[in-house]
Amino acid sequence: MNNKVSRRNALAKLGGAVAGALTVSAARTAKATVQKVFVSSQAGSGYDPSKHKWLMAIDVDKCIGCGTCVEACKTEHNVPQGPYFRTWIERYIIQKPELGSGETRGEVIVDSPNGGMSGFPPVLVPKEQILKSFFVPKLCNLCEHSPCAQVCPVGATFDTPDGAVLVDPKYCIGCGFCIQACPYGCRFLNPITKTAEKCSLCYHRITRGLRPACVEVCPGGARIFGDLKNPVPDDPILHFFEQHKAQQLKPHLGTAPRVQYAELDKEVR
């Protein structure tokens, strides 16, 4: 019999004991302590998060659905093959309404084969029946009031002062609470590590002066990234706000998403 106890198992047992023994107030205090002591971010040496404010924006009209961003993300973060994605692309096909129906648009078809990584097959709907079609890149919305961070029992999911929401795999116990809490479907349980994963804004890259992998490879410039505290000449993120009315996904939920969209159709959720 193996008498060794893994850190994850120990934390899981400790979490159960704490949940049963502590009051709500005490449990919150314990969680805050764990957050401050244990979490790590893979940030570059000497990086000061208080001096940065990162922001991601998506111009839907510029996305061509090539899937290059999805493939780059998988490679950069060694995401397992299969239905596991830190970022993905959805295709929306809005059909014309039936004549006399009294509607302005018809049925909406949404697909994302293999996360859009290999592109999209030909549309089966006849062209003359399509009102409009477009692609929408999706990723973690980096919520200011992130439900995932609120429900994590050990503080493995945490907010950073520079606008990111990260997961420390060393202390994630794989309970899945954060996956259930995310209203955007942006998290998954890694089948190999048994820990929660999501987009990290390529934190290991941006804290070293590089752009996120998905932004780096996007051929159409659909993904815009920048640092609001350190703008550069002709800053693309500032141009985004000058030229577009910024929109967020599911703003009614009160999560205050930091990922901004332009040209977002009302069908996108």
Salt bridges, closest charged atoms under 4 A:
ASP59 OD2 - HIS244 NE2 3.44
GLU76 OE2 - HIS204 NE2 2.77
GLU76 OE1 - ARG205 NH1 3.75
GLU90 OE1 - LYS138 NZ 2.91
ASP111 OD2 - ARG91 NH2 2.70
GLU197 OE1 - ARG86 NE 3.18
GLU216 OE1 - ARG205 NH2 3.75
GLU216 OE2 - ARG211 NH2 3.24
ASP227 OD2 - HIS52 ND1 2.64
ASP234 OD1 - HIS239 NE2 3.99
GLU242 OE1 - HIS239 ND1 3.11
GLU263 OE2 - HIS244 ND1 3.55
ASP265 OD1 - ARG105 NH1 2.89
ASP265 OD2 - LYS132 NZ 3.12
GLU267 OE2 - ARG105 NH1 3.43
